[in-house]
């Protein structure tokens, strides 16, 4: 069951609502009886190993090539701005 609170109540008791969300509760915030926002718990990012990060970077780089542009040209282009 999702809790529902008015915007005024949310403003007044924001710290308490954050504690509830941190514990996993989802809270709908209403304005004049109409749902306008939802306060939800943020999922914890999963830690990745260094090897996983390197594999991800290598995967991204596979399809991205300079196609004849030199590093020097890129550096010089960057300096113009």
MMTF fields as JSON, N, C-alpha, C and O atoms, coordinates in Angstrom:
{
  "mmtfVersion": "1.0.0",
  "mmtfProducer": "UNKNOWN",
  "numBonds": 323,
  "numAtoms": 324,
  "numGroups": 81,
  "numChains": 1,
  "numModels": 1,
  "chainsPerModel": [1],
  "groupsPerChain": [81],
  "chainIdList": ["A"],
  "bondAtomList": [4, 2, 8, 6, 12, 10, 16, 14, 20, 18, 24, 22, 28, 26, 32, 30, 36, 34, 40, 38, 44, 42, 48, 46, 52, 50, 56, 54, 60, 58, 64, 62, 68, 66, 72, 70, 76, 74, 80, 78, 84, 82, 88, 86, 92, 90, 96, 94, 100, 98, 104, 102, 108, 106, 112, 110, 116, 114, 120, 118, 124, 122, 128, 126, 132, 130, 136, 134, 140, 138, 144, 142, 148, 146, 152, 150, 156, 154, 160, 158, 164, 162, 168, 166, 172, 170, 176, 174, 180, 178, 184, 182, 188, 186, 192, 190, 196, 194, 200, 198, 204, 202, 208, 206, 212, 210, 216, 214, 220, 218, 224, 222, 228, 226, 232, 230, 236, 234, 240, 238, 244, 242, 248, 246, 252, 250, 256, 254, 260, 258, 264, 262, 268, 266, 272, 270, 276, 274, 280, 278, 284, 282, 288, 286, 292, 290, 296, 294, 300, 298, 304, 302, 308, 306, 312, 310, 316, 314, 320, 318],
  "bondOrderList": [1, 1, 1, 1, 1, 1, 1, 1, 1, 1, 1, 1, 1, 1, 1, 1, 1, 1, 1, 1, 1, 1, 1, 1, 1, 1, 1, 1, 1, 1, 1, 1, 1, 1, 1, 1, 1, 1, 1, 1, 1, 1, 1, 1, 1, 1, 1, 1, 1, 1, 1, 1, 1, 1, 1, 1, 1, 1, 1, 1, 1, 1, 1, 1, 1, 1, 1, 1, 1, 1, 1, 1, 1, 1, 1, 1, 1, 1, 1, 1],
  "groupList": [{"groupName": "UNK", "atomNameList": ["N", "CA", "C", "O"], "elementList": ["N", "C", "C", "O"], "formalChargeList": [0, 0, 0, 0], "bondAtomList": [1, 0, 2, 1, 3, 2], "bondOrderList": [1, 1, 2], "singleLetterCode": "X", "chemCompType": "L-PEPTIDE LINKING"}],
  "groupTypeList": [0, 0, 0, 0, 0, 0, 0, 0, 0, 0, 0, 0, 0, 0, 0, 0, 0, 0, 0, 0, 0, 0, 0, 0, 0, 0, 0, 0, 0, 0, 0, 0, 0, 0, 0, 0, 0, 0, 0, 0, 0, 0, 0, 0, 0, 0, 0, 0, 0, 0, 0, 0, 0, 0, 0, 0, 0, 0, 0, 0, 0, 0, 0, 0, 0, 0, 0, 0, 0, 0, 0, 0, 0, 0, 0, 0, 0, 0, 0, 0, 0],
  "groupIdList": [1, 2, 3, 4, 5, 6, 7, 8, 9, 10, 11, 12, 13, 14, 15, 16, 17, 18, 19, 20, 21, 22, 23, 24, 25, 26, 27, 28, 29, 30, 31, 32, 33, 34, 35, 36, 37, 38, 39, 40, 41, 42, 43, 44, 45, 46, 47, 48, 49, 50, 51, 52, 53, 54, 55, 56, 57, 58, 59, 60, 61, 62, 63, 64, 65, 66, 67, 68, 69, 70, 71, 72, 73, 74, 75, 76, 77, 78, 79, 80, 81],
  "secStructList": [7, 7, 3, 3, 3, 3, 2, 2, 2, 2, 2, 2, 6, 2, 2, 2, 2, 2, 2, 2, 2, 2, 6, 6, 7, 7, 3, 3, 3, 3, 3, 6, 6, 3, 3, 3, 3, 3, 3, 7, 7, 7, 7, 7, 7, 7, 7, 7, 7, 2, 2, 2, 2, 2, 2, 2, 2, 2, 2, 2, 2, 2, 6, 7, 7, 7, 6, 6, 7, 7, 2, 2, 2, 2, 2, 2, 2, 2, 2, 6, 7],
  "xCoordList": [0.848, 0.0, 0.894, 1.826, 0.589, 1.359, 0.71, -0.508, 1.538, 1.02, 0.763, 1.411, -0.192, -0.526, -0.503, -1.148, 0.25, 0.311, 0.125, 0.466, -0.422, -0.606, 0.74, 1.682, 0.819, 2.048, 2.423, 3.599, 1.431, 1.696, 2.299, 3.286, 1.698, 2.201, 3.609, 4.466, 3.847, 5.166, 6.212, 7.319, 5.85, 6.778, 7.051, 8.188, 6.002, 6.104, 6.874, 7.603, 6.721, 7.32, 8.306, 8.43, 9.006, 9.877, 10.93, 11.149, 11.579, 12.617, 12.06, 12.705, 10.863, 10.24, 9.888, 10.016, 9.443, 9.114, 10.368, 10.315, 11.489, 12.743, 13.148, 13.626, 12.959, 13.271, 12.391, 12.868, 11.112, 10.191, 10.587, 10.553, 10.964, 11.386, 12.673, 12.84, 13.563, 14.823, 14.577, 15.351, 13.492, 13.132, 12.381, 12.029, 12.134, 11.518, 10.097, 9.511, 9.527, 8.139, 8.058, 8.919, 7.016, 6.735, 5.629, 4.626, 5.808, 4.856, 4.423, 5.253, 3.101, 2.54, 2.236, 1.642, 2.648, 2.398, 1.289, 1.352, 0.275, -0.885, -0.959, -0.446, -1.604, -1.863, -3.333, -3.755, -4.095, -5.543, -6.2, -7.097, -5.729, -6.331, -5.882, -6.347, -4.993, -4.535, -3.077, -2.259, -2.731, -1.36, -0.471, -0.77, 0.633, 1.534, 2.982, 3.767, 3.339, 4.72, 4.744, 3.793, 5.868, 6.04, 7.449, 8.43, 7.535, 8.81, 9.085, 8.329, 10.166, 10.463, 11.862, 12.733, 12.079, 13.429, 14.366, 13.995, 15.558, 16.564, 17.28, 17.755, 17.357, 18.07, 19.551, 20.127, 20.133, 21.564, 22.346, 22.109, 23.279, 24.091, 24.972, 25.534, 25.082, 25.904, 27.353, 27.659, 28.227, 29.65, 30.117, 29.714, 30.974, 31.523, 33.023, 33.692, 33.536, 34.97, 35.695, 35.104, 36.966, 37.786, 37.79, 37.727, 37.863, 37.86, 36.552, 36.563, 35.424, 34.136, 34.086, 33.574, 34.616, 34.643, 35.515, 35.131, 36.686, 37.568, 36.903, 37.029, 36.199, 35.481, 34.409, 34.217, 33.711, 32.674, 33.277, 32.729, 34.39, 35.057, 35.514, 35.332, 36.101, 36.553, 35.38, 35.511, 34.248, 33.049, 32.56, 32.186, 32.561, 32.138, 33.075, 32.632, 34.374, 35.37, 35.31, 35.748, 34.781, 34.763, 34.156, 34.704, 33.068, 32.377, 32.753, 32.204, 33.675, 34.023, 35.472, 36.398, 35.656, 36.995, 37.161, 36.177, 38.394, 38.678, 38.557, 38.447, 38.576, 38.409, 39.337, 38.876, 40.654, 41.618, 41.966, 42.847, 41.321, 41.638, 42.722, 42.642, 43.728, 44.815, 44.476, 43.64, 45.14, 44.986, 45.386, 44.737, 46.46, 46.928, 45.821, 45.617, 45.099, 44.012, 42.91, 42.347, 42.608, 41.588, 42.028, 41.234, 43.29, 43.813, 43.741, 43.276, 44.213, 44.197, 42.776, 42.529, 41.858, 40.447, 39.9, 39.186, 40.234, 39.772, 40.317, 39.647, 41.528, 42.146, 41.508, 41.61, 40.856, 40.221, 38.99, 38.546, 38.446, 37.225, 37.595, 36.725],
  "yCoordList": [-1.176, 0.0, 1.24, 1.355, 2.162, 3.382, 4.483, 4.659, 5.216, 6.319, 7.52, 7.691, 8.341, 9.548, 10.72, 10.682, 11.776, 12.956, 14.197, 14.208, 15.244, 16.505, 17.22, 16.937, 18.134, 18.894, 19.648, 19.722, 20.205, 20.926, 19.993, 20.332, 18.819, 17.836, 17.376, 17.2, 17.185, 16.765, 17.815, 17.49, 19.081, 20.174, 20.239, 20.425, 20.084, 20.205, 19.05, 19.249, 17.846, 16.642, 15.967, 14.743, 16.756, 16.195, 15.235, 14.162, 15.613, 14.757, 13.398, 12.372, 13.388, 12.128, 11.291, 10.067, 11.954, 11.227, 10.614, 9.522, 11.319, 10.766, 9.503, 8.539, 9.514, 8.328, 7.161, 6.035, 7.434, 6.374, 5.841, 4.633, 6.745, 6.315, 5.502, 4.51, 5.919, 5.197, 3.762, 2.858, 3.567, 2.231, 1.422, 0.266, 2.031, 1.285, 1.697, 1.137, 2.655, 3.064, 4.037, 4.899, 3.878, 4.791, 5.73, 5.29, 7.027, 8.022, 8.912, 9.51, 8.996, 9.849, 11.21, 11.294, 12.267, 13.628, 14.228, 14.2, 14.769, 15.302, 16.819, 17.401, 17.433, 18.87, 19.041, 18.673, 19.586, 19.744, 18.403, 18.32, 17.341, 16.024, 15.254, 14.138, 15.825, 15.178, 14.789, 15.615, 13.518, 13.037, 13.809, 13.89, 14.379, 15.149, 14.653, 14.962, 13.895, 13.417, 12.162, 11.838, 11.474, 10.274, 10.281, 10.477, 10.066, 9.946, 8.455, 7.726, 8.008, 6.573, 6.317, 7.183, 5.124, 4.799, 4.673, 4.148, 5.153, 5.076, 3.743, 3.369, 3.022, 1.748, 1.974, 2.943, 1.109, 1.221, 0.783, -0.301, 1.624, 1.2, 0.029, -0.001, -0.921, -2.08, -1.767, -1.199, -2.142, -1.93, -2.838, -3.997, -2.286, -3.07, -3.209, -2.293, -4.361, -4.568, -3.755, -3.343, -3.535, -2.789, -3.486, -2.828, -4.793, -5.558, -5.361, -5.248, -5.32, -5.091, -3.718, -3.568, -2.722, -1.362, -1.32, -0.718, -1.956, -1.986, -2.674, -2.216, -3.767, -4.461, -3.562, -3.551, -2.809, -1.896, -0.81, -0.486, -0.256, 0.79, 0.219, 0.848, -0.961, -1.599, -1.836, -1.657, -2.232, -2.483, -1.19, -1.186, -0.118, 1.18, 1.643, 2.19, 1.419, 1.878, 1.111, 1.629, -0.101, -0.927, -0.2, -0.262, 0.47, 1.111, 2.559, 3.198, 3.093, 4.506, 4.674, 4.466, 5.043, 5.233, 6.668, 7.357, 7.11, 8.475, 8.647, 9.777, 7.568, 7.627, 8.627, 9.528, 8.482, 9.319, 10.623, 11.337, 10.96, 12.194, 11.87, 10.87, 12.719, 12.464, 13.076, 13.973, 12.568, 13.114, 14.597, 15.419, 14.935, 16.321, 17.228, 18.325, 16.781, 17.584, 17.813, 18.905, 16.79, 16.926, 17.911, 18.73, 17.827, 18.75, 20.18, 21.08, 20.384, 21.733, 22.269, 23.448, 21.423, 21.821, 22.252, 23.25, 21.503, 21.827, 23.151, 23.855, 23.495, 24.736, 25.964, 27.062, 25.792, 26.941, 27.402, 28.538, 26.556, 26.912, 27.262, 27.598],
  "zCoordList": [0.0, 0.0, 0.0, 0.797, -0.911, -1.04, -0.199, -0.221, 0.539, 1.338, 0.431, -0.601, 0.84, 0.092, 1.055, 2.103, 0.699, 1.552, 0.696, -0.487, 1.308, 0.595, 0.454, 1.194, -0.488, -0.694, 0.581, 0.936, 1.267, 2.506, 3.55, 4.203, 3.7, 4.662, 4.269, 5.135, 2.98, 2.507, 2.849, 3.28, 2.65, 2.954, 4.46, 4.894, 5.226, 6.676, 7.305, 8.277, 6.759, 7.351, 6.406, 6.409, 5.602, 4.574, 5.135, 4.573, 6.233, 6.822, 7.211, 6.994, 7.785, 8.177, 6.95, 6.971, 5.879, 4.653, 4.028, 3.463, 4.132, 3.614, 4.374, 3.776, 5.669, 6.478, 6.035, 5.895, 5.816, 5.377, 4.002, 3.768, 3.093, 1.758, 1.848, 1.138, 2.708, 2.883, 3.336, 3.022, 4.077, 4.554, 3.5, 3.738, 2.326, 1.238, 0.892, -0.035, 1.605, 1.351, 0.165, -0.01, -0.629, -1.737, -1.289, -0.727, -1.535, -1.047, -2.197, -2.883, -2.404, -3.443, -2.821, -1.746, -3.505, -3.024, -3.882, -5.111, -3.214, -3.92, -3.78, -2.824, -4.747, -4.71, -5.069, -6.165, -4.167, -4.346, -4.669, -5.509, -3.975, -4.127, -5.366, -5.596, -6.161, -7.397, -7.239, -6.837, -7.555, -7.449, -8.424, -9.615, -7.907, -8.764, -8.718, -9.614, -7.69, -7.576, -6.718, -6.008, -6.814, -6.009, -5.422, -6.139, -4.127, -3.441, -3.32, -2.678, -3.936, -3.966, -3.427, -3.512, -2.87, -2.407, -3.598, -4.648, -3.422, -4.47, -4.36, -3.287, -5.486, -5.482, -5.259, -5.753, -4.541, -4.266, -5.503, -6.036, -5.96, -7.104, -6.706, -5.612, -7.596, -7.301, -7.631, -8.679, -6.732, -6.949, -8.079, -8.176, -8.931, -10.029, -9.84, -9.362, -10.222, -10.098, -11.164, -12.162, -10.936, -11.879, -13.245, -14.284, -13.235, -14.5, -15.265, -16.49, -14.548, -15.209, -15.862, -16.971, -15.175, -15.719, -16.968, -17.971, -16.917, -18.09, -19.277, -20.413, -19.019, -20.101, -20.697, -21.913, -19.859, -20.343, -21.226, -22.28, -20.803, -21.584, -22.923, -23.966, -22.894, -24.141, -25.077, -26.288, -24.541, -25.356, -26.006, -27.179, -25.262, -25.79, -26.898, -27.908, -26.701, -27.673, -28.992, -30.02, -28.984, -30.197, -31.386, -32.486, -31.195, -32.304, -32.535, -33.433, -31.75, -31.852, -32.292, -31.507, -33.528, -34.091, -34.571, -34.84, -34.675, -35.107, -36.617, -37.093, -37.375, -38.834, -39.494, -40.195, -39.28, -39.976, -39.297, -39.776, -38.217, -37.485, -36.468, -35.754, -36.41, -35.458, -34.097, -33.983, -33.092, -31.745, -31.749, -31.102, -32.482, -32.558, -33.096, -32.576, -34.139, -34.707, -33.68, -33.596, -32.908, -31.867, -30.784, -30.323, -30.384, -29.379, -29.891, -29.191, -31.134, -31.698, -31.834, -31.58, -32.227, -32.358, -30.994, -30.894, -29.962, -28.603, -28.103, -27.347, -28.521, -28.063, -28.689, -28.142, -29.822, -30.477, -29.716, -29.887, -28.895, -28.175, -26.781, -25.978]
}
